[in-house]
């Protein structure tokens, strides 16, 4: 099997020739170490760079080399959000309005929204989602044209995206006191997500990667019942449409999934990422309970194991996970719970993916 075939078969719960492995993102500093090709900006905000910048030929080629060296099966890419009204602040930060109408402040290591486009109750119904043509797809097209890796295009969805539009605290109030307006907003959001998914599928992506961080380390931000009412029932419709286009779909969520994973499975997605161990998730229990219904992706700890563990510890953890999760040669894809960060020693990164090749055959 090639990289693309292996990743897709794993998501379809079919047996693979060896363990599929990959990651959402590799920090530019790690890519520079692997390829010995540093570029200006490597030490900056890697996520903003990966999401927002058009890749240069040089940067693309070194990312490709890094993935080839590590043996990764897929690459995750974003529709690029073109900035509007960009300015540099007095302290060197970047302030701009994004395609959603939110004002963002980007610093070297972080970013946050300073002005939300849905500013009050009256603007819930009047808010208009952006046109799909407002995004730039050059990075996605580059990886599709490459053809070596499965291409997973990310769409932020559900609680995660809508609370960015309204503000976190305001979202909690609106789903309590403005239920009909929030349901109307979600109907419009489903239409937008389907248009975006269709656009990406027409380009040739292999997987739609829905991202919806709706939990913290002890459980969901809102009740599981409310999560279904204002999020998962709508996600289910998006997934059904994606499947009607003969395309696979995954769902990412950090945090503790114990109370919501059954609802995530009910949306019909093919895979769930990230199964964060530091948030109390027991991936072995999830495999026993949901292994016939869903492909689990992730569970490699980036809080302690990857940045602080020894190469031997990383190797032995992969061995354990292969024995516990890949015994039937299906239903699990190895990755970290988020990304290969700059704080992970290069030897641990290499060990992780060498161990996937060694034990996952």
C-alpha positions as CSV (number, residue, x, y, z in Angstrom):
1,X,0.0,0.0,0.0
2,X,1.1,3.6,-0.6
3,X,0.7,6.3,2.0
4,X,-2.7,7.5,0.7
5,X,-4.2,4.0,0.5
6,X,-3.0,3.0,3.9
7,X,-4.4,6.1,5.7
8,X,-7.8,5.7,3.9
9,X,-8.1,2.0,4.6
10,X,-7.3,2.6,8.3
11,X,-10.1,5.2,8.4
12,X,-12.4,2.6,6.8
13,X,-11.6,0.1,9.5
14,X,-10.0,-2.2,7.0
15,X,-6.8,-4.1,7.7
16,X,-3.6,-2.4,6.6
17,X,-0.2,-3.8,5.5
18,X,1.4,-1.9,8.4
19,X,0.5,0.7,11.0
20,X,-0.6,4.1,9.5
21,X,1.1,7.0,11.3
22,X,1.4,10.7,10.8
23,X,0.7,14.0,12.6
24,X,-1.4,17.2,12.2
25,X,1.6,19.4,12.0
26,X,5.4,19.4,12.3
27,X,6.9,22.6,13.8
28,X,9.1,24.5,11.4
29,X,12.1,24.2,13.8
30,X,11.8,20.4,13.7
31,X,11.5,20.4,9.9
32,X,14.7,22.6,9.8
33,X,16.5,20.1,12.0
34,X,15.5,17.1,10.0
35,X,16.3,18.6,6.6
36,X,19.1,20.9,7.8
37,X,17.3,23.7,5.9
38,X,16.4,26.6,8.3
39,X,14.3,29.4,6.9
40,X,13.4,32.9,8.3
41,X,10.5,32.6,10.7
42,X,11.1,29.1,11.9
43,X,11.1,30.1,15.5
44,X,7.9,32.1,15.2
45,X,4.2,31.2,15.5
46,X,4.3,27.9,13.6
47,X,0.5,27.4,13.6
48,X,-0.2,30.8,12.2
49,X,2.4,30.3,9.6
50,X,1.0,26.9,8.6
51,X,-2.6,28.2,8.5
52,X,-2.1,31.6,7.1
53,X,1.0,31.8,4.8
54,X,1.2,30.6,1.2
55,X,4.0,28.1,1.2
56,X,7.1,29.0,-0.7
57,X,8.7,26.3,-2.9
58,X,11.6,26.0,-0.5
59,X,9.4,25.5,2.5
60,X,7.1,23.1,0.8
61,X,10.0,20.9,-0.4
62,X,11.6,20.7,3.1
63,X,8.2,19.8,4.7
64,X,7.8,17.1,2.1
65,X,11.3,15.7,2.8
66,X,10.6,15.7,6.5
67,X,7.4,13.7,6.0
68,X,9.1,11.3,3.7
69,X,11.9,10.8,6.2
70,X,9.5,10.0,9.0
71,X,7.3,7.8,6.8
72,X,4.1,9.8,7.5
73,X,0.9,8.8,5.6
74,X,-1.0,12.1,5.5
75,X,-0.7,15.9,5.5
76,X,-3.2,18.1,7.1
77,X,-3.7,21.5,5.4
78,X,-6.0,24.5,5.9
79,X,-8.0,26.7,3.6
80,X,-5.9,29.8,3.9
81,X,-7.7,32.7,5.5
82,X,-6.7,35.9,3.6
83,X,-6.1,38.8,6.0
84,X,-7.9,42.1,5.7
85,X,-7.0,45.5,7.3
86,X,-3.6,44.3,8.4
87,X,-1.5,46.5,10.7
88,X,1.6,46.2,12.9
89,X,1.0,47.4,16.5
90,X,3.5,49.5,18.5
91,X,4.8,46.3,20.2
92,X,5.4,44.4,17.0
93,X,2.2,42.3,17.0
94,X,0.0,41.9,13.9
95,X,-3.6,43.0,14.1
96,X,-6.0,42.0,11.2
97,X,-9.6,41.3,10.4
98,X,-10.1,37.7,9.1
99,X,-12.5,36.4,6.6
100,X,-15.1,35.7,9.3
101,X,-15.1,39.3,10.4
102,X,-13.2,38.7,13.6
103,X,-10.3,40.9,14.6
104,X,-7.2,38.9,15.6
105,X,-4.0,39.9,17.4
106,X,-1.0,37.7,16.5
107,X,2.1,37.6,18.5
108,X,5.3,35.6,18.1
109,X,4.0,32.6,20.1
110,X,0.3,33.1,20.4
111,X,-2.8,34.7,18.9
112,X,-6.3,35.6,20.1
113,X,-9.5,37.2,18.9
114,X,-10.0,40.8,20.2
115,X,-13.3,41.6,18.5
116,X,-16.0,39.0,17.7
117,X,-18.1,39.5,14.6
118,X,-21.4,38.5,16.4
119,X,-21.3,41.4,18.9
120,X,-24.8,41.2,20.4
121,X,-28.0,39.3,20.3
122,X,-29.4,41.2,17.4
123,X,-26.4,40.2,15.2
124,X,-26.9,36.5,15.7
125,X,-29.5,36.4,12.9
126,X,-27.9,39.0,10.7
127,X,-24.5,37.4,10.6
128,X,-23.4,36.2,7.1
129,X,-20.9,33.5,6.7
130,X,-18.0,34.2,4.2
131,X,-18.1,33.0,0.7
132,X,-15.9,30.0,-0.1
133,X,-14.1,32.2,-2.6
134,X,-12.9,34.4,0.2
135,X,-10.4,31.7,1.1
136,X,-7.1,30.8,-0.6
137,X,-6.5,27.1,-1.5
138,X,-3.0,27.3,-2.9
139,X,-1.4,25.2,-0.1
140,X,-4.1,22.5,-0.4
141,X,-3.7,22.3,-4.2
142,X,0.0,22.0,-3.8
143,X,-0.3,18.9,-1.7
144,X,-3.0,17.4,-3.8
145,X,-0.9,17.9,-6.9
146,X,2.0,16.2,-5.2
147,X,-0.1,13.0,-4.8
148,X,2.2,11.2,-2.4
149,X,0.3,11.8,0.9
150,X,-3.4,11.6,1.8
151,X,-4.6,15.2,2.0
152,X,-6.8,16.1,5.0
153,X,-8.3,19.6,4.7
154,X,-9.3,21.1,8.1
155,X,-12.6,22.8,8.7
156,X,-13.3,24.3,12.1
157,X,-16.8,23.4,13.2
158,X,-19.4,23.2,15.9
159,X,-18.9,24.7,19.3
160,X,-15.3,25.6,18.5
161,X,-16.1,27.8,15.5
162,X,-19.3,29.3,16.6
163,X,-18.0,30.3,20.0
164,X,-15.2,32.2,18.2
165,X,-17.8,34.2,16.3
166,X,-19.8,35.0,19.4
167,X,-17.3,35.0,22.2
168,X,-17.0,32.2,24.7
169,X,-19.1,33.6,27.6
170,X,-21.7,35.0,25.1
171,X,-22.1,31.6,23.5
172,X,-23.1,30.1,26.9
173,X,-25.7,32.8,27.4
174,X,-27.1,32.6,23.8
175,X,-27.7,28.8,23.9
176,X,-29.6,29.4,27.1
177,X,-31.6,32.5,26.3
178,X,-31.6,32.7,22.5
179,X,-32.1,29.1,21.5
180,X,-34.1,29.7,18.3
181,X,-31.7,32.3,17.1
182,X,-28.7,29.9,17.7
183,X,-30.4,27.1,15.9
184,X,-31.1,29.4,13.0
185,X,-27.4,30.3,13.0
186,X,-26.4,26.7,13.0
187,X,-28.6,26.0,10.0
188,X,-26.7,28.7,8.1
189,X,-23.5,27.3,9.4
190,X,-24.3,23.8,8.0
191,X,-24.9,25.3,4.6
192,X,-21.6,27.0,4.8
193,X,-19.7,23.9,5.9
194,X,-21.3,21.8,3.1
195,X,-20.3,24.4,0.5
196,X,-16.7,24.4,1.8
197,X,-16.6,20.6,1.9
198,X,-17.9,20.4,-1.6
199,X,-15.3,22.9,-2.8
200,X,-12.5,20.9,-1.2
201,X,-13.8,17.6,-2.4
202,X,-14.0,18.9,-5.9
203,X,-10.3,19.9,-5.6
204,X,-9.4,16.4,-4.8
205,X,-8.9,16.2,-1.0
206,X,-9.0,12.7,0.5
207,X,-10.4,13.6,3.9
208,X,-12.4,16.4,5.5
209,X,-10.8,16.9,9.0
210,X,-13.4,18.6,11.2
211,X,-11.9,20.4,14.2
212,X,-14.0,21.1,17.2
213,X,-12.3,21.7,20.5
214,X,-15.3,21.5,22.9
215,X,-13.7,19.9,26.0
216,X,-11.2,20.8,28.6
217,X,-9.3,18.3,30.8
218,X,-12.2,17.2,32.9
219,X,-15.0,17.2,30.4
220,X,-17.0,19.2,27.9
221,X,-17.5,23.0,28.2
222,X,-21.3,22.5,28.0
223,X,-23.4,19.6,28.9
224,X,-23.4,16.5,26.6
225,X,-27.2,17.2,26.0
226,X,-26.4,20.7,24.9
227,X,-23.5,19.5,22.8
228,X,-25.9,17.3,20.8
229,X,-28.5,20.0,20.5
230,X,-26.2,22.8,19.4
231,X,-23.3,20.9,17.8
232,X,-23.3,17.2,17.1
233,X,-26.7,16.9,15.5
234,X,-25.5,19.5,13.0
235,X,-22.1,17.9,12.6
236,X,-23.9,14.6,11.8
237,X,-25.6,16.3,8.8
238,X,-22.3,17.7,7.6
239,X,-20.7,14.2,7.8
240,X,-23.6,12.6,6.0
241,X,-23.2,15.0,3.1
242,X,-19.4,14.4,3.0
243,X,-20.0,10.7,2.9
244,X,-22.6,11.2,0.1
245,X,-19.6,12.6,-1.9
246,X,-17.7,9.4,-1.3
247,X,-15.2,11.2,1.0
248,X,-13.9,10.3,4.4
249,X,-14.4,12.5,7.5
250,X,-12.6,12.8,10.8
251,X,-13.3,14.8,13.9
252,X,-10.6,16.4,16.2
253,X,-11.2,17.4,19.8
254,X,-8.7,17.9,22.6
255,X,-9.7,17.4,26.2
256,X,-11.6,14.7,28.1
257,X,-14.0,12.9,25.8
258,X,-15.5,10.4,28.3
259,X,-18.9,12.1,28.3
260,X,-19.2,13.0,24.6
261,X,-17.3,10.3,22.6
262,X,-20.5,8.2,22.1
263,X,-22.1,11.3,20.6
264,X,-19.1,11.9,18.4
265,X,-19.3,8.3,17.2
266,X,-23.0,8.9,16.4
267,X,-22.1,11.7,14.0
268,X,-20.8,9.0,11.7
269,X,-17.3,10.3,11.3
270,X,-14.7,7.7,10.3
271,X,-12.1,8.7,12.8
272,X,-11.7,10.6,16.1
273,X,-8.5,12.5,17.1
274,X,-6.7,13.3,19.5
275,X,-7.6,11.0,22.5
276,X,-5.4,13.1,24.8
277,X,-4.0,10.9,27.6
278,X,-3.1,13.8,29.9
279,X,-6.8,14.7,29.9
280,X,-7.9,11.3,31.3
281,X,-8.8,9.5,28.1
282,X,-8.3,5.7,28.2
283,X,-7.8,4.8,24.5
284,X,-7.7,1.1,25.3
285,X,-11.2,1.4,26.8
286,X,-12.4,3.4,23.8
287,X,-11.0,0.7,21.5
288,X,-12.9,-2.0,23.4
289,X,-16.2,-0.1,23.3
290,X,-16.1,1.7,20.0
291,X,-13.4,-0.2,18.0
292,X,-16.0,-1.7,15.6
293,X,-17.5,1.7,14.8
294,X,-14.6,4.2,14.7
295,X,-10.9,4.6,13.9
296,X,-9.0,6.1,16.8
297,X,-6.2,8.6,15.9
298,X,-3.6,9.8,18.3
299,X,-3.0,9.3,22.0
300,X,0.8,9.9,21.9
301,X,1.4,12.3,24.8
302,X,3.0,15.7,24.0
303,X,2.8,17.0,27.6
304,X,5.5,14.8,29.1
305,X,6.5,11.8,26.9
306,X,7.5,13.6,23.7
307,X,9.3,16.6,25.3
308,X,10.7,14.9,28.4
309,X,10.8,11.2,27.9
310,X,13.8,9.2,26.7
311,X,13.9,7.6,23.3
312,X,13.5,4.2,25.0
313,X,10.4,5.4,26.8
314,X,8.9,6.6,23.5
315,X,9.9,3.3,21.8
316,X,8.3,1.2,24.5
317,X,5.1,3.2,24.6
318,X,4.7,2.7,20.9
319,X,5.3,-1.1,21.4
320,X,2.6,-1.2,24.1
321,X,0.1,0.8,22.0
322,X,0.6,-1.5,19.0
323,X,0.0,-4.5,21.1
324,X,-3.2,-3.0,22.7
325,X,-4.6,-1.2,19.7
326,X,-3.3,-2.7,16.5
327,X,-3.7,-6.4,17.4
328,X,-6.3,-6.8,14.7
329,X,-4.3,-4.6,12.3
330,X,-7.1,-2.0,12.0
331,X,-8.9,0.8,13.9
332,X,-5.9,2.9,15.1
333,X,-3.6,5.5,13.5
334,X,-0.6,6.6,15.5
335,X,0.0,10.3,16.0
336,X,0.6,12.7,18.8
337,X,-2.4,14.4,20.4
338,X,-1.8,17.6,18.5
339,X,1.5,18.2,16.7
340,X,5.2,17.5,16.7
341,X,6.3,20.6,18.6
342,X,9.6,22.4,18.8
343,X,10.0,21.2,22.4
344,X,10.2,17.6,21.4
345,X,13.8,16.4,21.0
346,X,14.6,15.3,17.4
347,X,15.7,11.9,18.7
348,X,12.2,11.4,20.2
349,X,10.4,12.4,17.0
350,X,12.5,10.0,15.0
351,X,12.1,7.2,17.5
352,X,8.3,7.7,17.5
353,X,8.0,7.1,13.9
354,X,10.7,4.5,13.6
355,X,9.0,2.5,16.3
356,X,5.7,2.7,14.4
357,X,7.5,1.1,11.4
358,X,9.3,-1.4,13.7
359,X,6.4,-2.7,15.7
360,X,3.5,-1.9,13.3
361,X,4.4,-4.4,10.6
